[in-house]
């Protein structure tokens, strides 16, 4: 059993999907969890599952958001042990439809925001010898025609993971990443596709996965918790793909 008693965990994108499942999994493991997201009603649903979850409604792209998020956890509990950079967006953008604004918006959420959160958390993580878990995607290391810029943001996340792992090793801060494959969540519905297109794409994704289905958020959350486990002392800089074998095809 993973034991996070007396440890403090921040999970971004905690209002649904992998983020919600991760916040709940850490809380069940004994952690005090700050779930961060933009939708207060969705966060309330997450917090209702376990009393160990507190919430903060924030757009992590905002200039003052990194400091506000970190201070909210540190002021409430006096420490920070784990930062889970889960919040992100999926955008389908063929090259012929690419605009600077859409590219910049995507990188702002998927790359810049988690970088600035990690920077703000750094003093606390140094003190606790904590860890960072970044959420990438199978498509951080596989091509994704029609959504190349989304894939590029996740490739960036994987390189941040490896580079931070080396940079922060002297502080005994571990940095790892989980790269989920197609997972049941609201990501596709929020990507701008029609309901029919989402249904069709979900069926197509499931058919391509060797294990024959899309993943469940809890199946990804389990590995995020394991990578952050304080007893996992000699694992850093790794990208763990959890995708039912999709990356093998």
C-alpha positions, 0 to 999 in steps of 0.5 A: 500500500502506498502511504501519503499520510501527512504529505501534501499533493497538488493536482491540476485539472482535478475537475474531471477525468485523470485529474479527478481520479488522481486527486481521489487516489492520493486522498485515499492514500492519506494525502492532503490534496489541493485539486485545481481547475477552472470549473468550481462545480466540477471541483466540488464534485471531486472534493465531495468524494473524500474529505482530504481534498480541498479545491482552488478554482484558477486558470493556471495560465493567468500571470498570478496563478502559479503563486496563488496555487502554491501559496494556497497549499503551503499556507493551508498545510505548511508544505508541498510534497508532490506536484502533478501537472495534469491540466491540459487541452487536446486540439485538433489542428491540421497544418492548413488550419494552423494559426499563431493564436491557437498554437500559442494558446495550446503551448500556454496551457500544456507547456508554459503553465506547468513550467511556471507551477513547477518553478513556484513549487520548487522551494517547497519541493526542495525542502520536502525532497518531493517529486513532480509528475507530469502528464504527457500522452502516447502522442508525445512520442508517436505522430498524430496527423491532424493534431501535430501541435498537441503532440508537440506540446506533449513531446515538450512535456517529456523533454521537460521531465527528463531535463528537470530530472537531471537538473533537480537530482542534486536537490533529491527531487524526482521528476517523472511522467505518465503518458496515457493513451486514449482514456475515458474523459471529457478531453475530446468533448472539449476539443471542439469536435461534434458529438458524432465526431467524438463518438466515431473517434472514440470507437476508432481509438478503441479499435487501435488499442491492442487490449481492445478498449480505451483506458479508465482514468483510475488506471492512469491515476494508479501509476501517477500515485506510484511514481510519486510514492516517497518510497520510490527513491531511485526512479527519476526522468522516466516516461511511463506509457499507460496505453493498452499497448498502443505505442507498440503498433 
